[in-house]
Amino acid sequence: MKAAAIDLGTNAFRFLIRDLDEKNNYGYKSRYVVGLGKYLNDNSYLVLPKLYYETLDMIFSDINKNNVDKIHIVGTSVFREALNKEEIVDNFKARYNQNLNIISSKTEAELTSLGTNSLRVESASNKIIVDIGGGSTEIILTLDDKFVDYVSLDLGVIKLLKIFKETNIFSNDKIIDIKNYIKSILSKIDFYEYIKNDTQVIFNSGTPTTLAAISMNLIKYDPEKINGSRLSNKITHKIFEKLCNKTSKDRLEINGIEKGREEVIVYGVLILLEILEYFKIDHYFVSDLGVLEGIFEKYIEI
């Protein structure tokens, strides 16, 4: 039996198809950068763009071609914030005959930890898992691979883009303003009592996977190379300097940048760097695993 998990995020839509009858089946995974959070207006009304439907049509076309029997779909931050969420859910059901499950930030954090905890790198009992999204950033604490606590921050790449509006070369003053804004939000985190010498920090989502792809000079994205890769603070700073001194168009010429991320990647890297500084961490691991794999563990493979 084939099953599919779909994660509709504020910036990217992702899906994963697996054959449940095959052991160790990692499946077929794909993603599209939609930037849906840009269409949440000042009145918190989500105006669905043509790209939203075009992307979903492509996803469901892929799913139909693969004769999928079971599907579980989640929507995250941008749907949680939309005042017209009920209308969107009804519209989704009418068009695709599937349920769009808008999940809480806690459920999103739990799914992320379930998916990411299957990543085996250095041995560590304490893990901090960070999911930098388009509309929110979840910072998750796990002890012995068990979900313990989390904080969901009102901080994401699309939100920063809407506030600071820069997409091209970032001035030093603009960078300082963004950093100060991020720091003011990070002050809400209170995980210090759990941070030990062997605490492992894992970043999940498009920002760290893009950084890893750039560091490896990947022309084509390869999750097997990305998963479990280790990046230092120093290397990340070096990539950041390269990114913020280019226009969004020129960023697309860098191997590892996928179309759609060129306008928001600098904001994501700034969030990542400020989190490293906040926790006094000099390196981190990158995970391509997350909500999709968590959906399979929690809702499908039972």
N, C-alpha and C positions, 0 to 999 in steps of 0.2 A: 504494500500500500504506500502510495506517495502522499506526502503532506507538505504544506507550505506555511511559512510564517512571514507576515508582512509588518514592517515597522514604518509608520508614516510620521516622520519627524518634522520639526520646524524648518530645517534646511534640506535634509535629504530623505528620500524614500528608499527603503531597502527591502529585499525579500530573499528568502532562502527556501529551496525545494530539496527535500530528502526522500529517499526510498527507505521506509522503515523496515523493510524486509531484508535489507542488506546491512551487515555488521560494519561498524566503523565507516559509515557513509557520511562524508562531510557535506555532500550535496552540492547544489549549484546555487551560487549566491551572486546577486547583482544589486546595483544601486544607481539612483538618479538624483542629481542635485536639482532640487525644485525651488528652494528658497521661499517656501510657502509663508513663512513669518513676515515677509515683506508686505503681504497682502492683508495683514491684520491692521485695520485702520485705527485711528485715534479713539474711536468709540468702541473698540474691542469687537468689532464686527468683521468676521473673516470673509472677504470677497474672493471667492474661488476663481483663480485665473484659468485660462484655456489650458495652460501647461499642466495644471493639476489633473484634469481629465485625460489629457494626452498621455501623461505618465502612467496613470492608473490603467488606461486602456492597454498600454504596452505590457504592464506587469501581468494583467489578467490574460492577455494573449499568450504570454509565456507559460503561465500556469495551465491554461487550457490545452496547450500543445503537449504539456507533460502529463496530462491525464491525472491531475491531482485530485485525491479523494477527500482530503481534510484540510481546511484553511483556518488559521487564526490571525486576526488583524488587530493591531493596536495603533492608536493615535496618541501622541504625547503633548508636549507643552502648548503648542499653538492651538490645538483643539481644546485643551483644558481652559484656555483663556478666552476663547471665542464665545461671545454671548449668544450666538446663533448656532451653538453646537448641536442642539436637538434637530434643527432643520438640516444640518449637514449630515447627521447620522441617518435621518430618514431618506435624504437624497441618495446617499451611498447605498442603502438597502434597495431602493427602487431601481437604481441603475445597474448595480452589480450583484444583487441578490445575495449579499453577504453582510454580516454584522461588523460595523466599525466600533471597536471597544475603546473608548477613551479612558485611559488608565491614569490613576493618581501618580503623583511623584514618588510615593513610597513603592508602589507596584513597579514603576519604571526602575527604581533603584534595585529592587529585589531581582528583577529579570536580568538587569545588567550584571549583578554579582553572580547569579546562577551561570550565566553564559561565560563570563570572564574567569571565573574560578576553575574552569576546565583547562585554562592555560597553565602549563607547568614550566616554570623557569627556575630561578633560585629558590631553595627551600626557605619558607618563612611562615610563621604562624599568624603574624599580623599583616593585613593587607589594607592599603588605602586604594580604592578604585575610583577613578575620576572619569566621568562621562561629560565631555564638553559638547553641549548641544547648540541648536540654533536659538532656542528660547530659554533654556535653563541649563544649569550645570549641577549634576548630582555628584556629591562626594560621599563615598560609601565605605564604611568600616566593616571588615570581616575578620573574625578570629577563628583559626582552624577551619577555614573555608565556610564558615557559617555567618550569615548576615546578622550584624549586631546593631548597627545604627547608620543613619545617613542624614545628610542635610541637602536640601534642594535650594540652590541659589538662583535668584532672579537675574541670571547672568548667562548670556549666550551670544554667539557670533552675529546673529541677525539683529538681536536687540542692541548690541553695541554699534552695528552699522547704522541702525535707525537713529541712534542718539548722536553719534559723532560724524556720520555721513561721509567720511573719507573712504575712497576706494583706490586711490592712486598713491603717490609718494607721500609718506607720513612725515610731517615735520617733527622736530624734537619736542616742541611745545604740545603738539597734538598727542604724541606718545605719552608724555608726562600726564596730561589730562586723563587719558584713558587708563593709565596705570593707577592713578589716584582713585578713579571711580571703581576700578576692580578691587583695590585694597579696602575700600570702604565697605564693600559687600562681603569680602573674605573675612572680615572681622567677626562675622556671625558664626564661624566654625569653632567648635570646641572639642577637638579630638586629641589635644596635646597629651593627655594622660596615657594614651594608647601608643604614642610614638616611641619606639625603641630602636636600638641600633640595627636590628634585623628587619624592621618594618619595610615591606615592599610596596612601592608605589607603581600602580599600573594605570596608564591612560588609555582609554577606549574611545573610539569615535573618529570622525574624519580629520580632525586637526592632528593628533599624534600619528595616525597612519600616513597622512600626507608628509609629515616631517620625516618619518622613517623612509618613505619612498624617495624623497629628495636626497636624503643622506646616502642612499644606495644608488642614486642616479638611475632609477627604474624608468624605462621608457613605457613599459606595460606593468600595470599594477599586479602584484603577485602576493596574495594573502599568506602563502606559506613562508615567504621570505620576511614579510612584515610581522607575523605573529611571533611574539616572544623576543623581538629585537630590543636591544638596549641602547638608549641614547643618553648622552651626558648633557648637563646644563650648558657646558661650553659649546658643544656642537649645535645645540638648539639656538643659542645666542647668535652664533655665526650664520645660521640659516635665516634667522629673524632679520638680521642686518641686510641680508641679500634681498629678502622679500619686501621690506618696508621702503627700500630705496628704488623700487621699480614701480611702473604703472601696472594696473591690473592686466592690461593687454600684454605687457612684457613678461609678467609672471607666468603666463601660459607657455612661454618658451622654455621654462625650467622643467626638466624631466621630473616627474612625480606629482605635478599639479594637474588635477583633472578639471575639465571645463565646468564652471559653476562655482568653484572654490576661490577663484582668483580675487574676488572682491572681499571675501570674508576671512581668508586665511590669516592675515596679520592680526585680526582681533582674536582669533582662536589661539595663536601662539602667545599673544600677550597674556591671555587668561592662564595658559599653561605655565608660562614663566613665573607669573605672580604666585601661582599655587606652589611651585617648587620653592620659591623664596619664602613663602609663608611657613611651609613645613621644614625649611632648612634641608632640602634634599638636593643632592648633586647629580643624581641620575634616576632614570625611570625605565620601565618596560612598556612596550606598546602591544596592544591587543586589537585584533580585528574581530574578536568574539565579543558578544554582548547581548543586547535585547533579543535578537533573533534566536540565538542558541538557547537563551533563557525561556523563550516561548515554547520551544520544543520540550524542554525539561519540565516546565510547569503545566502546560496545557495539552501537549500533543503526545509525548512519549510516556504515557501513564497506563 
